[in-house]
């Protein structure tokens, strides 16, 4: 009898917790058995979805429907998978050269560049990763077109 009394309050608590549950995230699509969640789409549309969200200007993302954003996210994942499949890898010199050109275009010092990235929520390491992915995507496109 004591066991039943101990289980009853736990069962009631579980029912109360479940009745107030709210769906914060759900799977909306899959790419090669990899789920894409609603939260991932939201992050992508805000420009906080990692390097792949930086491929589309923030102004364009703001005017896209959720379906268009999902399509863009799927395309980015497919391109990333193909880059990985083909083993394309950006070299450190290419990344350094790209960042050097960006700094030269904006007349930025290393410190100014870090500050500008920080204002956008990026670290230099995160930005280097984004640049590497952009270079790898360009390599893929050049290989496929060429």
N, C-alpha and C positions, 0 to 999 in steps of 0.2 A: 504494500500500500504506500509506503514511503517513496518508493521509486516513482509511482504514478504521480504523486504530488510534486516531486521535483521536475518531472518532465512536463507537467501541465504549464507551469509558468514560462518555461522555455518555449513551448509551443505557442503560447499566446503572444509572447514577445516576437517570435518569428512571423506570426500573422500580422502583427502591427507594423513591423518593419516592411514587410512585403506590400502592405496596403498603401504605404506612402512612397513606394519606389517610383523613380522617374527615369525614363530612358534618356541617358546623356549621350550615348553613342550607339551606333548600329552600323552593320555592314551594308553598304549600298551597292557594291559591285566587287568583282574579283578579277585580277589579271594574273593568269597562270597560277591559279589557286592561291594567290596572295590577296588578302582582303583590302578593300578600300573602305574606310569608315567615314561616317558623316563628319566627324571631328577633323579628319584629314582634309576633307573638302573645304571645311570652314577655315582651317589654317592656311590652305593653299590660296583661298580667295582673299585672305588678309595679307598675303605675302609672307606669312610666318611658317610656310610648309617646307622650309628647307630650300636647298639650292634649286630644285625643280620649279618652285614657284617664282623664282627670280627670272625665269626665261620669258615670262609674260609681264609687260609693264603693269604697274599697279593701277593706272588709270583704265587700262583695258579690262583688267579683272573686275573692277568696280561696275562695269557696264555689261558684264556677261551674266547669262542666266545660270542657274545651278547645273542644268544639263550641259551647257557649254563648258563650265568649269570642270565638271566630271569628265567630259570628253578630253579636255586638255590634260587633266591629271592622268588619265589612262594612256594618252599618247606619250606623255613624258615617261611613264613607267615602262612602256613598250620600248621606247628608244633607249632608255637606261639598260634594260635587259639585253638589248641587241649589242650595245657597247660592251657590256660585260661578256656576252657570248663570243664576240669577236676578239676579246682580250685587248681592247684599245686602252692605252694608258698615257695620260699627259706626263711629259717630263718636267722636272723641277725648273729647268731653264725656260721652258715655254710658259710656265705659270709666272715666273719672275718677270719675263719679258712682257706679258700681258698686263700685269699689275703695274709695271714701269710705264707702259703706254698710258694707262688710266691716270696715273699720278701726273705724268707730263701734260696730258690734256687739261687737267684741272689745276695745274701748277701747285700740286700738293706735296708737302713734306711727308715723311713717314708718320710723324705724329699727327698731322692734319688728316691723313688718310685713316688712321686708327680712330680718331675722334668722329669722323664722318661715318665710318662703319658702325661705331658704337651707338650713334644717334639712330641708326636704322636697325639696331638690335643684333648686329653681327660682330663677331670677333675676327681678327686677322686670319686665324686658323680656319674659321668657318668660311670666310670669303675665299681663301685659297682653295678650299674644297669645292666651292661653287665654281670658281674659275676653271679648276681642273675638269669638272663635269662639262662645262661649256666647251672647253677645248676638245674633250673626248667626243662630244656630240658633233662638233664641226668635223672632226676626223672621220666619223661615221658617214656624215652627209657627203663629204668629199670623196670618200671611198665608193659610196653607192652611186653618186652622180658620175664620178670619173670612170 
